[in-house]
């Protein structure tokens, strides 16, 4: 029944939008009040905006996977990290989010007109405030992706772009006012609750979501406008009325087929690889041994903690600041964050019900024997990747990549679990762990918050462990002083910086054993590269891991804002023309210019309204390219 109501509402909105649809800027300038306000209800448009934002497979692949997951380091796709964006992808996403904003503005204008006419139902005002909260999310999504955004567009007038600063001030004001006007005691009939794919119009949850969104957006200003960030954040948390439990998570159930509710990561040709950034955060973190997590038949594959793997310097890139460069781990790490195996089944573990065999029309996922080649194309060695743990780095691997059939292949690299790919999960937009990590960060900054930093930090980890159903390991994990591959530990009270250590390895060409000095990477983007294990690094590390895989835009945002956690530079066996600042003389350092900062405006904007486009670029404060930082992000 719920599904039928959703699709009927979708059909209604489609008819209304098609009546007024046209190209380019006009897509976001449809006068929503032209829709017969006395024939439609606010809830239809709220639900259609939420469902649309879930993304159909076409736009999901472009925005969520190829852009956000790549830039947010939750995939190994060589798109934004290698400086590549596609104008068609950007245009598809821009047009789609314009439609979602058009729908939510329709909801708001209908609600306001009904209030003015005195024809409201008891819950209409709450619907209106919920719509305003959702609109703030959508505007933030657009502004965080592109930069300057029209605030007053979608209302039948020619849009005027606003600066990112003005957009953020507007969103924070909207969230504050909307939450204050909500009455969480009001209920709606079941026929109406079915028209909210997120909360079923439980307004107490909408109120918490509004406050949590205000916390998120306030913290975004922490580096550029700390006084405003502090004021807004403290107001949002004053009553402790924000998302704190899993049942309060803002999430939308995915469905099969090809529609707006189809899973955002459901396209089988997208491999959804474990990324080097995430793997380096996982490995060694938390003192939880692999043998305590895995079935007996996998125990023989576990390697000692002081073992780097097999060194293949002629087949694996060395032109990167990835601390594992040149090595292939021919087994499993001794210790690893328990969420790692839950999220990414091990290559060759075909009996794992979460193992993903995509693409279903090919045997790629079962191809675990792959070759390293000689320069003449003949086989140098066949590698069995069964029960191994490796993650490819972004960038150009050059000739080494062409001679390496292992490093980026479905059968040899851990990939995202099946239930997050087959449209049976719920897409998460805001979860309790984010609230807790935001509070923990605020506490570290000395802001007035309702709990201590350690309490909030551990509550965030606990919520994430509950989500992944690995809470049996929580006690060991929280007490751990072991460092991951980038030199960060879990324990709040353990802030000793790591030092280099001696690791064992095997030479892949001679089979001789040797030792190497493992040096933790230097993150020049944070504290001039002097810190790997302070409280803020711990918080953002845990936040990054917890956001996987649903919130890559937020992990990208945190890295742009703070330079945390450590992101490896893309490899440059060959120079990458689209990342011109990165070269053979600086690839061991971190620099804002090495990482994508935004999406270019689609060319259709410049073509349809040159004056409007120039206004947007002027407000951006730099060139319309991928490497111009947004107002709230690190500038150098």
C-alpha positions in Angstrom: 0.0 0.0 0.0 2.8 2.4 0.9 4.6 1.8 -2.3 1.4 2.4 -4.3 0.8 5.7 -2.6 4.4 6.8 -3.2 4.1 6.0 -6.9 0.8 7.7 -7.2 2.3 10.8 -5.6 5.2 10.5 -8.0 2.9 10.4 -11.0 1.1 13.5 -9.8 4.3 15.4 -9.4 5.6 14.3 -12.7 2.4 15.5 -14.5 2.7 18.9 -12.7 6.4 19.3 -13.4 6.1 18.2 -17.0 3.5 20.8 -17.6 6.0 23.5 -16.7 9.3 21.9 -17.5 11.9 23.4 -19.9 15.6 23.5 -20.2 18.5 25.1 -18.4 17.7 27.7 -15.8 14.0 27.5 -16.5 14.0 24.1 -14.9 14.5 25.7 -11.5 12.3 28.7 -12.2 8.9 27.0 -12.6 6.3 28.9 -10.7 5.2 26.2 -8.3 2.0 28.0 -7.3 0.8 27.4 -10.9 0.0 23.9 -9.7 -3.5 23.8 -8.4 -3.0 24.3 -4.7 -6.5 23.3 -3.8 -6.1 20.0 -5.6 -2.8 18.9 -4.1 -1.5 18.5 -0.6 1.8 19.6 0.9 2.7 16.0 1.8 2.8 14.8 -1.8 5.5 17.3 -2.7 7.6 16.6 0.4 7.6 12.9 -0.3 8.4 13.3 -3.9 11.3 15.6 -3.2 12.7 13.1 -0.6 12.1 10.2 -3.0 13.7 12.0 -5.9 16.7 12.9 -3.8 17.2 9.2 -3.2 18.4 9.3 -6.8 17.4 7.0 -9.7 20.3 4.8 -11.0 21.3 7.3 -13.7 22.0 10.3 -11.5 23.1 8.1 -8.5 25.9 6.7 -10.5 27.1 10.1 -11.6 26.7 12.1 -8.4 26.9 9.6 -5.6 29.3 7.1 -7.0 31.5 8.8 -9.6 31.7 12.1 -7.8 31.0 11.9 -4.1 32.3 8.4 -3.3 35.5 9.1 -5.4 36.2 12.5 -3.8 35.1 11.3 -0.4 37.5 8.3 -0.7 35.0 5.6 -0.3 35.8 4.1 -3.7 38.9 3.8 -5.9 37.4 5.4 -9.0 39.7 7.6 -11.0 37.3 10.5 -11.5 37.5 13.6 -9.3 40.7 12.4 -7.5 42.4 12.4 -10.9 40.9 15.7 -11.8 38.3 14.3 -14.1 34.7 15.4 -14.2 32.2 15.1 -17.0 30.0 18.0 -18.0 27.1 15.6 -18.8 27.3 14.0 -15.4 27.3 17.4 -13.7 24.4 18.6 -15.8 22.4 15.6 -15.1 22.9 16.0 -11.3 22.3 19.8 -11.4 19.0 19.3 -13.3 17.9 16.6 -10.9 18.5 18.5 -7.7 16.8 21.5 -9.3 13.8 19.3 -9.7 13.9 18.1 -6.1 14.2 21.7 -4.9 11.3 22.7 -7.2 9.2 20.0 -5.5 10.0 21.0 -2.0 9.4 24.7 -2.8 6.1 23.7 -4.2 5.3 22.1 -0.8 6.3 25.2 1.0 4.4 27.6 -1.2 1.2 25.4 -1.0 1.6 25.2 2.7 2.0 28.9 3.1 -1.0 29.6 0.8 -3.1 27.2 2.8 -2.1 28.9 6.1 -2.9 32.3 4.6 -6.3 31.1 3.4 -7.1 29.5 6.7 -7.7 26.1 5.1 -5.1 24.3 7.0 -5.3 20.9 8.7 -4.0 20.5 12.2 -0.7 19.2 10.9 -0.2 21.5 7.9 2.1 23.9 9.7 4.3 21.0 10.8 4.4 19.8 7.2 5.5 23.3 6.2 8.3 23.4 8.8 9.5 19.8 7.8 9.6 21.0 4.2 11.8 23.9 5.2 14.2 21.6 7.0 14.4 19.3 4.0 15.0 22.3 1.7 17.9 23.3 3.9 19.4 19.9 3.3 19.0 20.1 -0.4 20.5 23.6 -0.7 23.4 22.4 1.4 23.9 19.4 -1.0 23.9 21.7 -4.0 26.2 24.4 -2.4 28.7 21.8 -1.1 28.9 20.3 -4.6 29.0 23.4 -6.8 29.5 26.5 -4.5 27.4 29.6 -5.1 23.7 28.6 -5.3 20.4 30.5 -5.9 18.6 30.8 -2.6 15.5 32.5 -4.1 15.3 30.5 -7.2 12.5 27.9 -7.8 9.9 30.7 -7.3 9.1 31.9 -10.8 11.7 34.6 -10.9 15.1 34.7 -12.6 17.5 33.2 -10.2 20.2 35.2 -8.5 23.1 33.3 -7.2 24.2 33.8 -3.6 27.6 33.4 -2.2 28.4 30.2 -0.2 28.6 32.4 2.9 25.1 33.9 2.4 23.7 30.4 1.5 25.0 29.0 4.8 23.7 31.9 6.9 20.3 31.5 5.2 20.2 27.7 5.8 21.1 28.1 9.5 18.4 30.8 10.0 15.8 28.6 8.2 16.7 25.5 10.3 16.4 27.5 13.5 13.1 29.1 12.6 11.6 25.9 11.3 12.5 23.8 14.3 11.1 26.5 16.6 7.7 26.4 14.8 7.4 22.6 14.9 4.9 21.1 17.3 6.1 17.5 17.9 3.0 16.5 19.8 0.8 16.6 16.6 0.1 13.3 14.9 -1.0 12.6 11.4 -3.4 9.8 10.1 -1.8 6.7 8.7 -2.9 7.5 5.2 -0.7 10.7 5.5 2.2 9.2 7.4 2.7 6.8 4.4 3.6 9.8 2.4 6.9 10.4 4.2 9.5 7.9 3.1 11.8 8.9 5.9 10.0 9.5 9.2 6.4 8.9 8.4 5.7 12.5 9.5 6.8 11.7 13.1 7.4 15.4 13.9 9.5 14.7 17.0 12.0 13.0 14.7 11.8 15.9 12.2 12.6 18.2 15.0 15.7 16.2 15.9 16.8 16.0 12.3 16.4 19.8 12.0 18.7 20.3 15.0 21.2 17.8 13.8 21.3 19.4 10.4 22.0 22.8 12.1 24.8 21.1 14.0 26.3 19.8 10.8 26.1 23.1 8.9 27.3 25.1 11.9 30.4 23.0 12.2 31.1 23.5 8.5 32.0 27.1 9.4 34.4 26.1 12.1 37.5 27.2 10.3 36.2 30.3 8.4 33.7 31.8 10.8 34.3 30.2 14.2 32.2 32.7 16.2 29.1 32.0 14.0 29.8 28.3 14.1 30.0 28.3 17.9 26.8 30.4 18.4 24.8 28.3 16.0 26.1 25.0 17.3 25.5 25.8 20.9 21.9 26.8 20.1 21.3 23.6 18.2 22.4 21.4 21.0 21.1 23.4 23.9 18.2 21.1 24.6 20.0 17.9 23.6 17.2 17.4 21.1 19.1 15.9 18.2 19.5 12.5 16.6 21.0 10.1 19.2 19.6 6.6 18.5 19.5 4.4 15.4 15.7 4.5 15.2 16.0 8.3 14.7 18.3 7.9 11.7 17.1 9.9 8.6 17.1 7.1 6.1 15.1 5.9 3.1 14.3 2.3 2.2 15.7 1.3 -1.2 13.7 -0.8 -3.6 14.6 -2.9 -6.7 14.0 -2.1 -10.3 14.8 1.2 -12.0 13.2 4.1 -10.2 14.0 6.9 -7.8 14.1 4.4 -4.9 16.5 2.0 -6.5 19.8 1.7 -4.5 22.3 4.4 -5.1 25.1 1.8 -5.4 23.1 -0.8 -7.4 24.7 -0.6 -10.8 26.6 -3.9 -11.2 29.3 -2.5 -13.4 30.5 -0.2 -10.6 32.9 -2.2 -8.7 32.6 -0.4 -5.3 36.2 -1.2 -4.4 37.7 -0.7 -0.9 39.8 2.5 -1.2 43.4 2.9 0.1 42.3 5.7 2.4 39.7 3.7 4.2 41.9 0.6 4.3 44.8 2.5 5.9 42.4 3.7 8.5 41.0 0.2 9.2 44.3 -1.8 9.3 45.8 -2.1 12.8 43.0 0.0 14.4 41.4 -1.2 17.6 43.4 -4.2 18.8 40.7 -6.6 17.5 42.4 -9.6 16.0 41.3 -11.0 12.7 41.2 -14.6 14.1 38.7 -13.4 16.7 36.4 -12.1 13.9 36.7 -14.7 11.2 35.8 -18.3 10.7 38.4 -21.0 11.3 39.0 -21.6 7.7 40.3 -18.1 7.3 42.8 -18.1 10.2 45.6 -19.5 8.2 45.7 -16.5 6.0 46.3 -14.0 8.9 49.8 -12.5 8.9 51.8 -11.1 11.8 51.4 -7.4 12.7 55.0 -6.6 11.7 54.6 -8.0 8.2 54.3 -5.6 5.2 53.7 -8.2 2.5 55.5 -9.0 -0.8 57.4 -6.1 -2.5 56.8 -5.7 -6.2 58.4 -2.4 -6.9 58.3 -3.0 -10.7 54.6 -3.7 -10.7 53.1 -1.5 -7.9 53.4 2.3 -7.9 56.1 4.0 -5.8 55.1 7.5 -6.9 52.6 8.2 -4.1 52.7 9.0 -0.4 50.6 5.9 0.4 52.6 4.3 3.2 51.9 0.8 1.7 53.2 1.7 -1.7 55.0 -1.1 -3.6 53.6 -3.9 -1.4 51.1 -6.6 -1.9 49.7 -8.2 1.3 49.5 -11.9 0.6 47.1 -12.5 3.4 45.0 -10.7 6.0 46.2 -8.2 8.7 46.6 -9.4 12.2 44.4 -6.6 13.6 41.7 -4.6 11.9 38.7 -2.5 12.7 35.8 -5.0 12.9 33.7 -2.9 10.6 36.1 -3.6 7.8 35.2 -7.2 7.3 31.5 -6.4 7.9 31.5 -3.9 5.1 34.0 -5.5 2.7 33.9 -9.3 2.3 37.3 -10.8 1.7 38.3 -11.9 -1.8 37.7 -15.5 -2.4 35.4 -15.9 0.6 32.6 -17.1 -1.6 30.6 -18.7 1.2 30.0 -15.4 2.8 26.4 -14.5 2.2 27.4 -10.8 1.9 30.0 -11.5 -0.8 29.0 -9.6 -3.9 29.4 -11.4 -7.2 28.6 -8.4 -9.4 28.7 -8.1 -12.3 26.4 -11.1 -12.4 26.9 -11.7 -16.1 30.7 -12.2 -15.8 33.0 -14.3 -13.6 35.2 -11.4 -12.6 34.5 -11.7 -8.9 35.6 -15.3 -9.0 38.8 -14.6 -10.9 41.2 -14.7 -8.0 44.3 -15.8 -9.9 45.7 -12.9 -11.8 49.0 -12.2 -13.5 51.9 -9.8 -13.1 53.5 -9.4 -16.6 56.9 -8.9 -17.9 57.7 -6.0 -20.1 57.1 -8.1 -23.2 53.6 -9.1 -22.1 54.5 -12.6 -21.0 53.5 -13.8 -17.5 56.1 -13.1 -14.8 54.0 -14.5 -11.9 50.5 -15.6 -11.2 49.2 -14.3 -7.9 46.5 -16.1 -6.0 44.4 -13.4 -4.2 42.3 -15.8 -2.1 41.9 -14.4 1.4 44.0 -11.3 0.9 43.5 -7.6 1.9 44.7 -4.9 -0.5 43.3 -1.6 -1.7 44.4 0.3 -4.8 45.4 3.9 -4.7 44.0 6.5 -7.2 46.0 8.0 -9.9 48.1 7.0 -12.8 50.0 3.7 -12.5 51.6 4.1 -15.9 53.5 1.1 -17.3 53.4 -0.6 -13.9 49.6 -0.6 -14.1 49.5 -2.1 -17.6 51.7 -4.9 -16.3 49.7 -5.5 -13.2 46.4 -7.4 -13.5 45.8 -7.6 -9.8 45.6 -4.1 -8.3 42.2 -3.1 -9.5 40.1 -6.2 -10.3 36.8 -7.4 -8.8 38.2 -10.8 -7.8 41.4 -9.5 -6.0 40.2 -6.5 -4.1 37.7 -6.3 -1.2 34.4 -4.7 -2.4 31.3 -3.5 -0.7 28.9 -6.0 0.7 25.9 -7.3 -1.3 23.1 -6.0 0.9 24.3 -2.4 0.3 24.3 -3.0 -3.4 21.1 -4.9 -4.2 18.6 -2.3 -3.1 17.6 -4.0 0.1 19.2 -1.5 2.6 18.1 2.0 3.7 20.1 4.9 2.4 21.3 6.9 5.4 21.2 10.7 5.2 21.9 11.5 8.9 22.7 9.0 11.7 23.3 9.3 15.4 27.1 8.7 15.2 27.4 12.0 13.2 25.6 13.9 16.0 27.9 12.4 18.6 31.1 13.1 16.6 30.0 16.7 16.0 29.5 17.1 19.7 32.9 15.6 20.4 34.5 18.0 18.0 32.7 20.9 19.6 33.9 19.8 23.0 37.5 19.8 21.8 37.0 23.3 20.5 35.8 24.4 24.0 32.2 25.0 23.0 29.3 24.6 25.5 27.9 21.1 24.7 25.7 18.7 26.7 28.3 16.0 27.2 32.1 15.7 27.4 34.2 15.0 24.4 35.2 11.5 25.4 31.6 10.5 26.2 30.4 11.8 22.8 33.3 10.2 20.9 32.7 6.8 22.5 29.0 7.1 22.0 29.6 7.8 18.3 31.7 4.7 17.9 29.2 2.6 19.9 26.4 3.8 17.6 28.4 2.8 14.5 29.3 -0.6 16.0 25.6 -1.2 16.7 24.8 -0.4 13.1 27.3 -2.9 11.8 26.4 -5.4 14.5 29.9 -5.7 15.9 29.3 -4.4 19.4 30.9 -7.5 21.0 34.3 -5.9 20.2 33.5 -2.5 21.5 35.3 -2.7 24.9 38.6 -3.9 23.4 38.3 -1.4 20.7 37.7 1.7 22.8 40.7 0.9 25.0 43.1 0.2 22.2 46.4 2.1 21.9 47.4 0.4 18.7 48.0 2.6 15.6 46.5 2.2 12.2 48.5 2.6 9.1 48.4 6.4 9.3 49.4 6.6 13.0 46.1 7.1 14.8 44.8 5.0 17.7 41.3 4.7 19.2 41.7 5.4 22.9 40.6 8.9 23.7 43.2 9.1 26.4 46.1 7.9 24.2 47.5 10.9 22.3 51.2 9.8 22.1 52.4 10.4 18.5 53.6 7.3 16.6 57.2 6.7 15.7 58.6 4.7 12.8 58.9 0.9 13.2 60.7 -2.0 11.5 58.6 -4.3 9.3 59.3 -7.5 7.6 58.7 -8.3 4.0 59.5 -10.7 1.1 61.1 -9.6 -2.2 58.6 -10.6 -4.9 61.4 -11.1 -7.4 64.0 -13.0 -5.4 61.8 -14.5 -2.5 64.4 -13.1 -0.1 63.2 -11.8 3.2 64.1 -8.3 4.4 63.1 -5.5 6.7 62.0 -2.0 5.9 61.5 1.1 8.1 57.8 1.9 8.1 57.2 5.6 8.4 53.8 7.0 9.2 52.6 9.5 6.6 53.0 13.3 7.1 49.7 15.1 6.6 50.8 18.6 5.7 47.1 19.7 5.5 46.7 19.4 9.3 48.9 21.1 11.9 51.7 21.4 9.3 52.1 17.6 9.3 53.2 17.4 12.9 50.2 15.5 14.3 48.7 12.1 13.6 47.1 11.2 16.9 45.4 14.2 18.6 41.8 14.3 19.6 40.5 15.9 16.5 42.3 13.4 14.2 40.7 10.6 16.3 37.2 12.1 16.0 37.4 12.6 12.2 38.9 9.2 11.7 36.0 7.6 13.5 33.5 9.8 11.8 35.0 8.9 8.4 34.8 5.2 9.1 31.2 5.4 10.5 29.9 7.4 7.5 31.0 4.6 5.1 29.4 4.0 2.6 26.3 6.3 2.8 27.7 9.7 3.4 30.7 10.3 1.1 29.7 13.9 0.5 30.3 14.5 4.3 33.7 12.8 4.3 34.7 14.9 1.3 33.4 18.0 3.2 35.4 17.1 6.3 38.6 16.7 4.3 38.0 20.0 2.5 37.3 21.7 5.8 40.1 20.2 8.0 42.4 18.2 5.8 41.4 15.1 7.9 41.7 12.2 7.8 44.9 11.6 5.8 44.2 11.2 2.0 46.9 9.7 -0.1 47.9 11.7 -3.2 47.0 10.1 -6.5 49.9 8.1 -7.9 51.9 9.8 -10.7 53.9 7.1 -12.5 52.7 9.3 -15.3 51.9 12.9 -14.5 48.2 13.7 -14.4 47.4 16.6 -16.7 44.2 17.3 -14.8 46.0 17.7 -11.5 48.7 20.1 -12.7 50.0 21.0 -9.2 51.1 17.5 -8.4 54.5 16.5 -9.7 57.6 14.3 -9.1 59.1 16.9 -6.8 56.2 17.2 -4.3 54.2 14.0 -4.4 55.3 13.1 -0.9 53.6 16.2 0.5 49.9 17.1 0.9 48.5 20.2 -0.7 44.9 21.5 -1.2 45.7 21.8 -4.9 46.1 18.0 -5.1 42.5 17.3 -4.1 39.2 18.2 -5.8 37.4 21.1 -4.1 34.1 21.3 -6.0 32.3 20.5 -9.2 32.3 22.9 -12.2 29.1 24.5 -13.1 27.5 22.7 -16.0 28.1 24.4 -19.3 24.4 24.7 -19.9 24.3 27.5 -17.3 26.9 29.5 -19.1 25.2 28.9 -22.4 21.7 29.8 -21.3 22.4 32.7 -19.0 26.0 34.1 -19.4 25.3 37.0 -17.0 24.0 34.6 -14.3 26.9 32.3 -14.8 29.4 35.1 -14.5 27.7 36.2 -11.3 28.2 32.7 -9.9 31.8 32.6 -10.8 32.4 36.1 -9.3 30.8 34.9 -6.0 33.0 31.8 -6.1 36.1 34.0 -5.8 38.2 31.9 -8.2 38.2 30.1 -11.5 35.3 27.7 -12.3 37.3 24.6 -12.0 37.7 21.6 -9.7 40.4 23.1 -7.5 38.9 26.4 -6.4 38.1 25.9 -2.7 34.7 26.8 -1.3 34.3 29.6 1.2 34.3 27.3 4.2 37.1 25.0 3.1 40.9 25.2 3.6 42.3 27.6 1.1 45.9 26.4 1.1 
